[in-house]
Amino acid sequence: MQQSKKVRYIIVLFLLGVSVVALVGWNICVGTVRIPLTDIFASIRGEKIENSRILWDIRMPRTLAAMILGGALALAGYLLQTFFSQSDRRTVCVRNLFRCKNGGGTRHGISDGTGSKDHFLGIDCSGICQGQ
């Protein structure tokens, strides 16, 4: 049982890696000016191509930034899930994170600056978090 789970994880990780490489290639190639993969590889080898400025000044930094920021968001989501999980470690959402139920946490997270506990932008929110 444990061996099959390990093999499944390896297959999923491999497929995710292949999809990242394919999507990065697609992200660099597609745009207003299409750059073929052969031109990208030629530019990496140091050969002069027609659209090298577009490739190295616009598309490569954009792709690198997207990969870094996507990884950072994934890490932030993982850490939030880890820190705020109560009993079940597999939950994505914690029901009583702000001591409210059914969406009442939005009142705690967003404030209109008036300091009113039961109103947000003139809207009565007392029924959202009853008894809080």
Summary of the structure (lengths in Angstrom):
residues: 132
radius of gyration: 23.9
end to end distance: 47.0
largest distance: 69.4
contacts: 263
relative contact order: 0.06
helix: 56%
strand: 3%
